[in-house]
Amino acid sequence: MRGMMLMLTIAASTVFAAAVQAQEPELWIHPKCEQLPGIRHVAPIVELSDGRLLMAAGNATMVSDDDGETWSEPRPIYEGDPPGVPSTGQLIRTREGTLVLVFMDISTQNWTWNNETGAPDVAELDVWSIRSTDEGQTWTDRQRILDGYCGALMDIVETPEGEIVVPVQDLLLNPARHAQYTFTSSDQGQSWVQSNVIDIGGHGHHDGGCEAAITTLSDGRLYMLLRTNLDRYWEAFSEDHHYWREVRPSTIAASSSPAVLLRLQSGRIALVYNQLYPEGTSDPLGYPRRSGQYSEIPASWQREELSIRFSDDDARTWTEPVVIMRKAGAWVSYPRVIERRPGELWISCSQLKPPTWIRLHDSDFVGAR
């Protein structure tokens, strides 16, 4: 009898687990997109000189010679003692062939927010860089470029002049809010120069202007989109790649979530982001918002849908947003985007579990050029 009861219990547990799994919302992918099943990490990917792909996943690199279907065993980047241990970050391969990785060092993270004072008791999360001139075999020039608190790194670009520019946020005080710098390297990541601060105000542990996306414009300027709690991105422009003189609200309505910008080989700019509300929702009173310690102003945190738009006129106008991934109750957010081939985009989200990459072609969304 006891054995029969055990078998019944196991059977009931199995049925319950199956029912729970059946109720788990499925990830919806746009029918013009396809999933890439071989990539198991959401991490930056670059193409090497011989066409292979290199991924920097934490403190290791992996290489694929079959278009991401399979990957080599992890190869450590830095094997010394902390600080300066690579974790999440942004990777670029310059036109000279140098790999430059800018990353947050999680070993330095120390964060305690005081709800009574509305400020952190302690806030530490450094940003470092390291580089390789031999396709990732060895890494040198490891250095700290920000001694502060950077919650996320979203983008990195190389200008036509060969400068590397990476947006790096920091937590300011009195009142506590996030602000944005860029760091520029004119020597392939050997040294860095900090820009002026972009500070749009706010008060809260997720308030201010931060988690910037960045791209180059055809006239040589840099263009930036800043995450805010103000129902839209703010945009900034730099003529000299070091100083941001023009900062203003953009026309792009967005939730409190970062975007990625990518100038494609065709010259078209892709924007991947979370819209202000879910598709088909227009009543701002019908969607939950966060405020209090998060921000001064209640903000939408819509992250269940990831959308894409394109611009053919240097970010002045954009195509209508199209939802490319959706999962109820999940955070389909913090995108990564690469252009594997002309017009072929690979897209993933750092906050989506399990890790998922999809592939799409821009011509399927804006028509052939």
C-alpha positions in Angstrom: 0.0 0.0 0.0 2.8 2.4 0.9 4.5 1.7 -2.5 1.2 2.4 -4.3 0.7 5.6 -2.4 4.3 6.7 -3.4 3.6 5.9 -7.0 0.4 7.9 -6.9 2.2 10.8 -5.3 4.9 10.8 -7.9 2.3 10.6 -10.7 0.3 13.5 -9.2 3.5 15.6 -8.9 4.3 14.8 -12.5 0.9 15.9 -13.7 1.1 19.1 -11.6 4.5 19.9 -13.0 3.3 19.4 -16.5 0.3 21.6 -15.8 2.5 24.4 -14.4 4.8 24.1 -17.4 1.8 24.2 -19.8 0.7 27.5 -18.1 4.2 29.1 -18.6 3.7 31.7 -21.3 5.5 30.9 -24.5 7.9 33.2 -26.2 6.3 34.6 -29.4 8.7 35.5 -32.3 7.6 37.5 -35.3 6.9 35.2 -38.3 9.6 37.0 -40.3 12.2 36.2 -37.7 13.8 32.8 -36.9 15.4 31.5 -33.8 19.1 30.7 -33.7 19.3 27.6 -31.4 23.1 27.2 -31.3 23.9 30.3 -29.2 23.5 29.5 -25.4 24.8 32.9 -24.0 23.7 36.4 -24.4 27.0 38.1 -24.8 28.8 40.4 -27.3 29.9 38.8 -30.6 32.3 40.1 -33.2 33.6 38.7 -36.5 37.3 37.8 -36.7 39.5 38.4 -39.8 38.9 34.9 -41.0 35.1 35.1 -40.7 34.8 33.1 -37.5 32.8 34.5 -34.6 34.2 35.4 -31.2 32.0 35.8 -28.2 33.1 37.3 -24.9 31.0 35.6 -22.2 32.1 36.9 -18.8 35.8 36.3 -18.3 36.2 34.0 -21.3 36.0 33.9 -25.1 34.5 31.2 -27.3 34.9 30.9 -31.1 32.5 29.5 -33.7 33.6 28.5 -37.2 30.1 27.3 -38.2 28.0 30.5 -37.9 27.2 30.1 -34.3 26.0 26.5 -34.4 28.8 25.2 -32.2 31.4 27.0 -30.0 34.8 26.2 -28.7 35.6 25.6 -25.1 35.9 28.8 -23.1 39.3 30.5 -23.1 40.0 32.8 -20.1 40.6 36.5 -20.7 42.2 37.5 -17.4 43.6 34.9 -14.9 44.9 37.3 -12.2 43.4 38.4 -9.0 40.5 41.0 -8.8 39.8 43.8 -9.4 39.5 44.0 -13.1 37.8 40.7 -13.8 35.7 40.8 -17.0 32.0 40.2 -16.6 29.2 41.8 -18.6 30.2 44.4 -21.1 30.6 45.5 -24.7 33.1 44.2 -27.3 34.3 45.7 -30.6 36.7 44.7 -33.3 38.2 47.8 -34.8 39.1 48.3 -38.5 42.7 47.8 -37.5 41.8 44.4 -36.1 42.1 45.2 -32.3 39.6 43.7 -30.0 38.5 46.1 -27.2 36.4 44.9 -24.3 34.8 47.4 -22.0 33.2 45.7 -19.0 31.9 46.1 -15.5 33.8 44.2 -12.8 31.2 42.5 -10.7 33.8 41.7 -8.0 33.8 45.4 -7.2 30.0 45.6 -6.8 28.9 47.0 -3.5 25.3 48.4 -3.3 23.0 49.4 -0.5 20.1 51.8 -1.0 18.7 53.6 2.0 15.0 54.2 1.5 14.8 56.7 4.4 17.5 59.0 3.0 16.6 58.3 -0.7 20.3 57.8 -1.4 22.8 54.9 -1.4 24.8 54.1 1.7 27.3 52.6 -0.7 27.4 52.4 -4.5 30.4 50.8 -6.2 30.6 49.1 -9.5 33.7 49.9 -11.6 34.2 49.9 -15.4 37.4 48.5 -16.9 38.8 47.9 -20.4 41.1 45.4 -21.8 42.3 44.7 -25.4 43.8 42.1 -27.7 45.9 42.6 -30.9 46.0 38.9 -31.7 42.4 37.9 -32.2 41.7 37.2 -28.6 44.7 34.9 -27.9 46.2 37.3 -25.4 44.9 40.4 -23.6 46.8 43.5 -22.4 46.4 47.1 -21.1 43.8 46.1 -18.5 42.8 49.4 -16.8 40.0 50.9 -14.8 38.2 53.8 -16.7 35.5 54.5 -14.2 35.8 54.5 -10.4 32.1 54.8 -9.5 28.8 53.0 -10.0 27.8 51.9 -13.5 24.6 49.8 -13.7 24.9 48.7 -17.3 26.9 49.1 -20.5 24.7 49.1 -23.6 26.8 50.1 -26.7 30.2 50.8 -28.2 31.1 52.3 -31.6 34.1 53.1 -33.8 34.0 56.4 -35.6 35.1 56.9 -39.2 38.3 58.5 -37.8 39.0 55.3 -35.8 38.1 56.5 -32.3 36.4 54.1 -30.0 33.5 55.6 -28.0 31.6 53.8 -25.2 28.8 55.3 -23.1 29.4 54.8 -19.4 26.9 55.8 -16.7 27.5 56.8 -13.2 25.4 57.4 -10.0 25.5 61.1 -8.9 24.4 62.3 -5.5 22.4 65.2 -3.9 19.9 64.0 -5.1 20.8 60.5 -6.1 20.3 59.9 -9.9 22.1 58.4 -12.8 23.9 60.5 -15.4 25.9 59.6 -18.5 29.4 60.1 -19.8 31.2 58.7 -22.8 34.8 57.6 -22.9 36.8 57.9 -26.1 40.0 56.2 -27.1 42.1 57.4 -30.0 44.7 54.7 -29.6 42.9 51.4 -30.0 41.9 51.1 -26.3 45.3 51.9 -24.8 44.0 55.1 -23.1 40.7 56.8 -22.6 39.3 60.4 -22.2 36.1 61.2 -20.4 33.5 63.5 -21.8 31.4 66.1 -20.0 28.5 64.7 -18.0 25.0 64.5 -19.4 22.7 65.1 -16.4 18.9 65.5 -16.9 18.1 65.4 -13.2 15.7 63.1 -11.3 15.8 61.4 -8.0 15.8 57.6 -7.4 17.9 54.5 -7.8 16.6 54.1 -11.4 16.1 57.8 -12.3 18.0 60.2 -14.4 19.4 59.6 -17.9 21.4 56.4 -18.3 22.1 53.2 -20.3 22.7 55.1 -23.5 22.7 53.7 -27.0 25.0 55.4 -29.5 25.8 55.5 -33.2 27.6 57.6 -35.8 25.7 59.9 -38.2 26.7 60.5 -41.9 27.9 64.1 -41.1 30.4 62.8 -38.6 28.5 63.6 -35.4 27.7 61.1 -32.7 24.1 60.4 -31.8 22.9 59.1 -28.4 19.6 57.9 -27.0 19.3 57.9 -23.2 17.0 55.8 -21.1 14.7 58.0 -18.9 11.6 57.8 -16.8 9.9 60.5 -18.8 8.0 58.4 -21.3 10.5 58.8 -24.1 14.2 58.6 -24.8 16.3 61.8 -24.6 18.7 62.4 -27.5 22.2 64.0 -27.5 24.6 65.0 -30.2 28.4 65.4 -30.2 30.3 67.1 -33.0 33.8 66.3 -31.7 33.1 62.9 -30.1 34.2 64.3 -26.7 31.7 67.0 -25.7 27.9 66.7 -25.8 26.5 70.1 -26.5 22.9 69.4 -27.5 20.6 67.3 -25.2 16.9 67.2 -25.6 13.8 65.0 -25.5 13.5 62.7 -28.6 10.3 61.9 -30.4 10.6 58.2 -29.5 8.1 57.1 -26.8 9.7 54.4 -24.7 9.4 52.7 -21.4 12.1 52.9 -18.7 14.4 50.5 -20.5 17.5 50.9 -22.7 17.8 50.7 -26.4 20.5 49.7 -28.9 21.3 51.6 -32.0 23.2 50.1 -34.9 24.3 51.7 -38.2 24.0 49.0 -40.8 26.4 48.6 -43.7 23.8 50.1 -46.0 23.8 53.3 -43.9 20.4 52.6 -42.5 20.1 52.8 -38.6 18.3 50.1 -36.7 16.7 50.8 -33.3 15.8 47.9 -31.0 13.9 48.8 -27.8 10.8 48.5 -25.5 7.9 50.6 -26.5 6.1 52.8 -23.8 3.1 50.4 -23.6 2.3 47.0 -25.0 1.1 47.0 -28.6 -2.5 48.1 -28.8 -2.5 49.7 -25.4 -2.9 53.5 -25.5 -4.5 54.4 -22.2 -1.7 55.5 -19.8 -4.0 54.9 -16.8 -4.4 51.3 -17.8 -0.8 50.3 -17.5 1.1 50.0 -14.2 3.9 52.4 -13.4 6.7 52.6 -10.8 7.8 55.6 -8.7 8.8 56.1 -5.1 12.4 55.0 -4.7 12.6 54.2 -8.4 12.0 57.7 -9.7 10.4 61.0 -9.0 7.8 60.6 -11.7 5.8 57.3 -12.1 7.3 55.5 -15.1 6.2 52.6 -17.4 8.4 49.5 -17.2 6.9 47.8 -20.2 9.4 45.0 -21.0 7.2 42.2 -22.3 7.6 43.2 -25.9 10.7 44.0 -27.9 10.3 46.2 -31.0 12.4 47.3 -33.9 12.4 50.4 -36.1 14.6 51.8 -38.9 15.8 55.2 -40.1 17.1 56.1 -43.5 17.7 59.8 -42.7 20.2 59.8 -39.8 17.6 59.3 -37.0 15.4 62.2 -37.9 12.4 59.9 -38.8 11.7 56.3 -38.1 9.6 53.5 -39.5 6.6 52.4 -37.4 7.6 50.1 -34.5 7.2 46.3 -35.1 7.1 43.9 -32.2 9.6 41.1 -32.9 9.5 39.2 -29.6 6.9 39.0 -26.8 6.6 37.0 -23.6 3.9 37.7 -21.0 5.3 38.3 -17.6 8.9 38.3 -18.8 11.5 40.9 -19.3 12.3 40.8 -23.1 14.8 43.7 -22.6 18.4 44.9 -22.6 19.0 43.9 -26.3 22.2 42.9 -28.1 22.3 43.4 -31.8 24.9 42.5 -34.4 24.8 42.7 -38.2 26.2 39.3 -39.2 25.9 40.0 -43.0 24.6 43.0 -44.8 21.0 43.5 -43.6 21.0 40.3 -41.5 20.5 41.2 -37.8 21.1 38.8 -34.9 19.2 40.0 -31.8 19.0 38.8 -28.2 18.0 40.2 -24.8 20.1 40.0 -21.7 17.1 39.8 -19.4 15.2 37.1 -21.3 15.4 33.6 -19.9 16.3 31.2 -21.3 18.8 32.9 -23.5 17.4 33.4 -27.0 18.8 34.8 -30.3 16.7 35.5 -33.3 17.7 36.4 -36.9 15.9 38.9 -39.2 16.5 40.8 -42.4 15.8 44.5 -42.5 14.3 44.2 -46.0 11.5 42.2 -44.5 10.5 45.1 -42.4 11.2 48.2 -44.5 11.2 46.8 -48.1 14.2 46.2 -50.4 16.4 49.2 -51.1 
